[in-house]
Amino acid sequence: MATTRTLLVTALAALTLTACSNTVPDTPTAARYLASQPDSGPAGGEIDDRIGLDNTDLPALARLDHGLLMALQAAAADARSSGVDVYVTSGWRSAAYQQRLFDEAVTRYGSTDDARRWVQTPNNSKHVTGRAVDVGPTDAADWMIQHGSDYGLCQTYSNEMWHFEMATTAGGTCPVPLDDPSAERSVG
């Protein structure tokens, strides 16, 4: 009996030491996110380049907040009548996709603080909740900056001219954009 107990204790100690020695590397890598994950690719909200606002069968648009999508479609129709085509370059994103984008930003910018100036974590991203959209090309983003408040759409970060959220009522005044997404952490 003592031998079995000794073997059991030894085995548990070995397993504990093994578990403690297998740590995740400090530097995140995009390689951990495989294309076969359920929340990657179009199902996770990924867009290869850009999509038109009529592609509502794609999760990037289908999972946007309904009010945001309606305001965006109305704004895009009016922009088109002014000769400006509005496309979505990013809409709703799965948490896995957002995490991959954040990890890639950490690698690119060298730290989590610098990465947060451009990409939020899944817990803080309004893309994950369907309450943010990125538009392009540049002339479309410029048109939205000038006219978006007519639809309740506001540029919320001054370093991201393409990023819009419903931040006012239609015809209202947009709040002053934050410097970048990291500033949101300090806002009440």
Disulfide bonds with the S-S distance in Angstrom:
Cys154-Cys174 2.04
